[in-house]
Amino acid sequence: MTFAALAASAQSTEQTHAPSSPQLASPAIERRVDDLLKKMTLEEKIGQLVQYNDSGYESATSPVQIAANPEANIKVNAMELAATGRLGSMLNTVGAERTNAFQHAAVDRSRLHIPLLFGADIIHGYRTIYPQPLGLAATFDPDLVQSLGRMSAEEATTAGVRWFYSPMVDISRDARWGRTTEGAGEDPYLGAAMARAYVLGYQGASLSNPDSVAACVKHFAAYGAAEAGREYNTTDMSEIRLRQIYLPPYKAAVEAGAATIMSAFNALNGVPATANRLLLQNVLRDEWGFNGLVVSDYTAIMELINHGIALDAATATRKAILAGVDVDMMSHFYDTQLPELIRTGQVPMSVVDEAVRRVLRVKFALGLFEHPYARATEITAAVPEHRPLVRKAAEESFVLLKNDHALLPLQATAKKIALIGPLADNAGEMLGSWGAGQRLPDVITIKDALEARAKQSGGTVLYAKGTEITGTSEEGFAEAVHDAEQSDVAVLALGESGSMSGEAGSRAHLDLPGNQEKLLEAVAATGRPIVLLVFSGRPLVLDWAAQHVVAIMEVWFPGTEAGNAIADVLYGDVSPTGKLPMSFPRAVGQEPLYYNQFPTGRPPRNIDLSKPPGPDTRFFSRYIDVPNDALFPFGYGLSYTQFSYDKVTLSRSGIPLRVANLENAKHLINATVTVTNTGSRVGTEIVQCYVRNLGASVEQPVRSLKGFTRVTLKPGESKQVSFDLGFAELSFDNAQSKAVIEPTHYTVWIGGSSLANEGADFVVTP
Ligand code: BGC
């Protein structure tokens, strides 16, 4: 159904889908919720919808938010609220002692003994930290992501946290947006696979297990499309784009049983997501059958005033709760405004009851009433047994972008290594943005690891910081150049700090910050071979480096085992396998840049894009000063070995339309290719399957990822790899927002990146 049709049925609460989470739909839970609801006063009900941090008597909102809106300046005493049943959940209360103290107040002292739910931003590990989600997406390894999610849930539940504000599944196609680091990048298929994996990992076999946490899928919806990549900015897009590109990861997370969703800060097509009934009720609940709770983002209900769709707190509250926001995170509006809104009939009591019901359902499903306190002995540092998993995750996340003359892995002859750069011995910056429980002493830096490795093989490491991450002083350059001159190879650890991406980390420049590129140029001038390790939470513009540096590896922010993982890959114990989850541009002006673009009427085919346009090449969809394509495209990444692909074969050349449109058909056509390791080392290739559909009633992307798998091959070994393409992979949303297959022409490519050129065609016959 289109949005227009959904809006017309806005009052309907009829679900077209079975409840998304069977665990939240249990009759036993429903009975307990009914019993409890009957006993609750209005104040206690509203309490369940209120979320604060543990700021004691302080104003619970930041000075920035108060400056923007003085109404937010309310002082709360969270402990007192918990003890009197006027608080339902808390955020970022970390540590077993604190969570247990609040929980005791709620469970022992409040009239109905309803436990609190503790939520936290555990985005890429609690104590044992793994790469941030963009790095993890480069693994194309959902099983690994699921295991990591499980691991972090096991750790954080020992501190009483039972709710992760994760996964962030916002598609991001614009590298300027800092929150690219928190998601899986530009592609909806990969994004959906990752979204599912996080939810399954966090929520475990059963939500009620004390080591399971409720996932909070965020930020619903289309936050990643913030205009100009500017944080908190508006988004505006067609329904087709929304459904085809932006919604699939949220939907996949809901289908995987995610218990909660966070409404986004941004407006979508003119309506802030936090007051957007079309999104929160019609799409999420009616269309997808979501039966969990919706929490607002931090002060997002208050921000409806700043958005200009509410003149006062009462209106903002009414709009949010009627749109379907159940829990107010930090706006202080539900508790102050709802009593009067209910008394005057502006918000029906049934709406509040329904919101409370959703909160209680999640609490019962989590087994919070049975085991409200932090489980087991609190984990207070990185766990030794978890280190191998986060080390593997870091290794798999690295993307080798360039490796001329097989500079990597380092040869036994590379005895003297110059290790240069502000990230070379920097524990804090190995962790990236976000993190509630990370501890710097747990982190292995590159310097730690490389020195240990070099020693084993009788080598040495000369370390020079060279400059600061955002430095302007060139004082350290001389030492760096001197070290490089003395060495067989220079390893430069350059890039962003963690805080240059993440929330409020938008950048208008995407180059190496400060004077790091100058440092790189100075070291390159020595003529020593250079390995450039790039740390970043987003694609950077690496144009100069790509032309002048022999080897480049994107390492994101690798986490606790950063140094060891980097050493493993540099020395060749592990061959790199990562593939880019976002396109790396040649220039900022190309942003937003993504491989699955729509075609234009003037595609610049067969033109040498590196040449400036002449009279016969000008009037095409191209820049006059930079090629259109990415410097390093989506899906791209090298290995220490090489892979070849033979011809793609299809199981059939045509599919009758009637058969193609069987909505649940999983196996409409099968595409097969043989992959061979043509190099001399064992390696793992991420084999990717792309599809294009030509001739449909609405334009389709020039190609879209529809499958991927990891294949490990010995030198000379070949394997057949097949992809099953069914209705889900071949259908698209037509102008009526109905997923359909039309009698059209398809091309399927299989290869090692979004540039895969081994393809085969088939048709859907009328
Ligand atoms: C962020 C969310 C986060 C929340 C709670 C907000 O500012 O946008 O992603 O979960 O804060 O910390």
Residues whose N, C-alpha, C, O or C-beta is under 5 A from the ligand:
A	BS01	BGC	D121 Y165 D297 Y298
